[in-house]
Amino acid sequence: MFFKFKLGSPVFKFYVFVKAKGYQKAEQSMI
């Protein structure tokens, strides 16, 4: 399924954005 997305596609960028946001939230809650 992942290979259906191209790296420059808006869906992929949105996915990375959400992942990064979730990672930052998790990092903040640990501190």
PDB file with SEQRES, HELIX, SHEET and CRYST1 records, atoms N, CA, C and O in Angstrom:
SEQRES   1 A   31  MET PHE PHE LYS PHE LYS LEU GLY SER PRO VAL PHE LYS          
SEQRES   2 A   31  PHE TYR VAL PHE VAL LYS ALA LYS GLY TYR GLN LYS ALA          
SEQRES   3 A   31  GLU GLN SER MET ILE                                          
HELIX    1 AA1 PHE A    2  LYS A    4  5                                   3    
HELIX    2 AA2 PRO A   10  MET A   30  1                                  21    
CRYST1    1.000    1.000    1.000  90.00  90.00  90.00 P 1           1          
ATOM      1  N   MET A   1       0.845  -1.204   0.000  1.00  0.00           N  
ATOM      2  CA  MET A   1       0.000   0.000   0.000  1.00  0.00           C  
ATOM      3  C   MET A   1       0.879   1.253   0.000  1.00  0.00           C  
ATOM      4  O   MET A   1       0.562   2.240  -0.663  1.00  0.00           O  
ATOM      5  N   PHE A   2       1.972   1.206   0.739  1.00  0.00           N  
ATOM      6  CA  PHE A   2       2.845   2.382   0.846  1.00  0.00           C  
ATOM      7  C   PHE A   2       3.400   2.768  -0.512  1.00  0.00           C  
ATOM      8  O   PHE A   2       3.581   3.950  -0.806  1.00  0.00           O  
ATOM      9  N   PHE A   3       3.669   1.762  -1.343  1.00  0.00           N  
ATOM     10  CA  PHE A   3       4.325   2.043  -2.622  1.00  0.00           C  
ATOM     11  C   PHE A   3       3.373   2.667  -3.623  1.00  0.00           C  
ATOM     12  O   PHE A   3       3.798   3.106  -4.691  1.00  0.00           O  
ATOM     13  N   LYS A   4       2.073   2.714  -3.288  1.00  0.00           N  
ATOM     14  CA  LYS A   4       1.114   3.396  -4.166  1.00  0.00           C  
ATOM     15  C   LYS A   4       1.353   4.900  -4.129  1.00  0.00           C  
ATOM     16  O   LYS A   4       1.061   5.604  -5.096  1.00  0.00           O  
ATOM     17  N   PHE A   5       1.879   5.386  -3.023  1.00  0.00           N  
ATOM     18  CA  PHE A   5       2.096   6.832  -2.877  1.00  0.00           C  
ATOM     19  C   PHE A   5       3.453   7.228  -3.436  1.00  0.00           C  
ATOM     20  O   PHE A   5       4.449   6.539  -3.217  1.00  0.00           O  
ATOM     21  N   LYS A   6       3.487   8.325  -4.149  1.00  0.00           N  
ATOM     22  CA  LYS A   6       4.779   8.869  -4.569  1.00  0.00           C  
ATOM     23  C   LYS A   6       5.251   9.827  -3.476  1.00  0.00           C  
ATOM     24  O   LYS A   6       4.435  10.403  -2.757  1.00  0.00           O  
ATOM     25  N   LEU A   7       6.553   9.994  -3.355  1.00  0.00           N  
ATOM     26  CA  LEU A   7       7.098  10.803  -2.261  1.00  0.00           C  
ATOM     27  C   LEU A   7       6.619  12.242  -2.325  1.00  0.00           C  
ATOM     28  O   LEU A   7       6.526  12.907  -1.292  1.00  0.00           O  
ATOM     29  N   GLY A   8       6.311  12.738  -3.523  1.00  0.00           N  
ATOM     30  CA  GLY A   8       5.903  14.141  -3.644  1.00  0.00           C  
ATOM     31  C   GLY A   8       4.404  14.333  -3.557  1.00  0.00           C  
ATOM     32  O   GLY A   8       3.917  15.457  -3.677  1.00  0.00           O  
ATOM     33  N   SER A   9       3.660  13.250  -3.350  1.00  0.00           N  
ATOM     34  CA  SER A   9       2.203  13.377  -3.365  1.00  0.00           C  
ATOM     35  C   SER A   9       1.697  14.078  -2.113  1.00  0.00           C  
ATOM     36  O   SER A   9       2.307  13.945  -1.052  1.00  0.00           O  
ATOM     37  N   PRO A  10       0.600  14.818  -2.207  1.00  0.00           N  
ATOM     38  CA  PRO A  10       0.034  15.528  -1.055  1.00  0.00           C  
ATOM     39  C   PRO A  10      -0.348  14.561   0.056  1.00  0.00           C  
ATOM     40  O   PRO A  10      -0.212  14.881   1.236  1.00  0.00           O  
ATOM     41  N   VAL A  11      -0.823  13.388  -0.317  1.00  0.00           N  
ATOM     42  CA  VAL A  11      -1.222  12.410   0.705  1.00  0.00           C  
ATOM     43  C   VAL A  11      -0.018  11.992   1.535  1.00  0.00           C  
ATOM     44  O   VAL A  11      -0.100  11.873   2.757  1.00  0.00           O  
ATOM     45  N   PHE A  12       1.105  11.768   0.850  1.00  0.00           N  
ATOM     46  CA  PHE A  12       2.319  11.356   1.559  1.00  0.00           C  
ATOM     47  C   PHE A  12       2.805  12.470   2.471  1.00  0.00           C  
ATOM     48  O   PHE A  12       3.207  12.217   3.607  1.00  0.00           O  
ATOM     49  N   LYS A  13       2.771  13.707   1.974  1.00  0.00           N  
ATOM     50  CA  LYS A  13       3.207  14.854   2.793  1.00  0.00           C  
ATOM     51  C   LYS A  13       2.313  14.992   4.022  1.00  0.00           C  
ATOM     52  O   LYS A  13       2.796  15.262   5.121  1.00  0.00           O  
ATOM     53  N   PHE A  14       1.006  14.805   3.830  1.00  0.00           N  
ATOM     54  CA  PHE A  14       0.070  14.901   4.952  1.00  0.00           C  
ATOM     55  C   PHE A  14       0.355  13.801   5.969  1.00  0.00           C  
ATOM     56  O   PHE A  14       0.319  14.036   7.177  1.00  0.00           O  
ATOM     57  N   TYR A  15       0.639  12.597   5.470  1.00  0.00           N  
ATOM     58  CA  TYR A  15       0.936  11.470   6.351  1.00  0.00           C  
ATOM     59  C   TYR A  15       2.178  11.754   7.188  1.00  0.00           C  
ATOM     60  O   TYR A  15       2.194  11.516   8.395  1.00  0.00           O  
ATOM     61  N   VAL A  16       3.216  12.267   6.533  1.00  0.00           N  
ATOM     62  CA  VAL A  16       4.457  12.590   7.251  1.00  0.00           C  
ATOM     63  C   VAL A  16       4.207  13.697   8.267  1.00  0.00           C  
ATOM     64  O   VAL A  16       4.752  13.669   9.371  1.00  0.00           O  
ATOM     65  N   PHE A  17       3.377  14.679   7.889  1.00  0.00           N  
ATOM     66  CA  PHE A  17       3.066  15.794   8.781  1.00  0.00           C  
ATOM     67  C   PHE A  17       2.371  15.295  10.038  1.00  0.00           C  
ATOM     68  O   PHE A  17       2.710  15.705  11.149  1.00  0.00           O  
ATOM     69  N   VAL A  18       1.396  14.408   9.858  1.00  0.00           N  
ATOM     70  CA  VAL A  18       0.662  13.863  11.008  1.00  0.00           C  
ATOM     71  C   VAL A  18       1.592  13.031  11.879  1.00  0.00           C  
ATOM     72  O   VAL A  18       1.538  13.115  13.106  1.00  0.00           O  
ATOM     73  N   LYS A  19       2.440  12.233  11.251  1.00  0.00           N  
ATOM     74  CA  LYS A  19       3.377  11.402  12.011  1.00  0.00           C  
ATOM     75  C   LYS A  19       4.323  12.276  12.832  1.00  0.00           C  
ATOM     76  O   LYS A  19       4.578  11.995  14.003  1.00  0.00           O  
ATOM     77  N   ALA A  20       4.841  13.336  12.213  1.00  0.00           N  
ATOM     78  CA  ALA A  20       5.777  14.222  12.899  1.00  0.00           C  
ATOM     79  C   ALA A  20       5.085  14.906  14.070  1.00  0.00           C  
ATOM     80  O   ALA A  20       5.669  15.057  15.143  1.00  0.00           O  
ATOM     81  N   LYS A  21       3.837  15.320  13.860  1.00  0.00           N  
ATOM     82  CA  LYS A  21       3.092  15.991  14.925  1.00  0.00           C  
ATOM     83  C   LYS A  21       2.870  15.038  16.089  1.00  0.00           C  
ATOM     84  O   LYS A  21       3.024  15.417  17.250  1.00  0.00           O  
ATOM     85  N   GLY A  22       2.511  13.811  15.779  1.00  0.00           N  
ATOM     86  CA  GLY A  22       2.272  12.811  16.820  1.00  0.00           C  
ATOM     87  C   GLY A  22       3.559  12.511  17.580  1.00  0.00           C  
ATOM     88  O   GLY A  22       3.531  12.298  18.792  1.00  0.00           O  
ATOM     89  N   TYR A  23       4.683  12.494  16.874  1.00  0.00           N  
ATOM     90  CA  TYR A  23       5.968  12.216  17.509  1.00  0.00           C  
ATOM     91  C   TYR A  23       6.332  13.342  18.463  1.00  0.00           C  
ATOM     92  O   TYR A  23       6.819  13.086  19.565  1.00  0.00           O  
ATOM     93  N   GLN A  24       6.103  14.580  18.057  1.00  0.00           N  
ATOM     94  CA  GLN A  24       6.414  15.726  18.909  1.00  0.00           C  
ATOM     95  C   GLN A  24       5.549  15.698  20.167  1.00  0.00           C  
ATOM     96  O   GLN A  24       6.028  15.990  21.263  1.00  0.00           O  
ATOM     97  N   LYS A  25       4.279  15.347  20.008  1.00  0.00           N  
ATOM     98  CA  LYS A  25       3.383  15.280  21.173  1.00  0.00           C  
ATOM     99  C   LYS A  25       3.871  14.218  22.145  1.00  0.00           C  
ATOM    100  O   LYS A  25       3.880  14.438  23.356  1.00  0.00           O  
ATOM    101  N   ALA A  26       4.275  13.071  21.622  1.00  0.00           N  
ATOM    102  CA  ALA A  26       4.751  11.988  22.476  1.00  0.00           C  
ATOM    103  C   ALA A  26       6.031  12.413  23.189  1.00  0.00           C  
ATOM    104  O   ALA A  26       6.239  12.083  24.356  1.00  0.00           O  
ATOM    105  N   GLU A  27       6.882  13.147  22.481  1.00  0.00           N  
ATOM    106  CA  GLU A  27       8.144  13.594  23.064  1.00  0.00           C  
ATOM    107  C   GLU A  27       7.870  14.575  24.200  1.00  0.00           C  
ATOM    108  O   GLU A  27       8.515  14.520  25.248  1.00  0.00           O  
ATOM    109  N   GLN A  28       6.914  15.470  23.985  1.00  0.00           N  
ATOM    110  CA  GLN A  28       6.599  16.469  25.012  1.00  0.00           C  
ATOM    111  C   GLN A  28       6.011  15.801  26.252  1.00  0.00           C  
ATOM    112  O   GLN A  28       6.317  16.198  27.376  1.00  0.00           O  
ATOM    113  N   SER A  29       5.165  14.786  26.050  1.00  0.00           N  
ATOM    114  CA  SER A  29       4.516  14.145  27.191  1.00  0.00           C  
ATOM    115  C   SER A  29       5.525  13.355  28.017  1.00  0.00           C  
ATOM    116  O   SER A  29       5.313  13.134  29.209  1.00  0.00           O  
ATOM    117  N   MET A  30       6.623  12.928  27.389  1.00  0.00           N  
ATOM    118  CA  MET A  30       7.638  12.171  28.118  1.00  0.00           C  
ATOM    119  C   MET A  30       8.488  13.095  28.979  1.00  0.00           C  
ATOM    120  O   MET A  30       9.028  12.667  30.000  1.00  0.00           O  
ATOM    121  N   ILE A  31       8.610  14.338  28.585  1.00  0.00           N  
ATOM    122  CA  ILE A  31       9.470  15.276  29.326  1.00  0.00           C  
ATOM    123  C   ILE A  31       8.784  15.818  30.566  1.00  0.00           C  
ATOM    124  O   ILE A  31       9.370  16.616  31.297  1.00  0.00           O  
TER     125      ILE A  31                                                      
END                                                                             
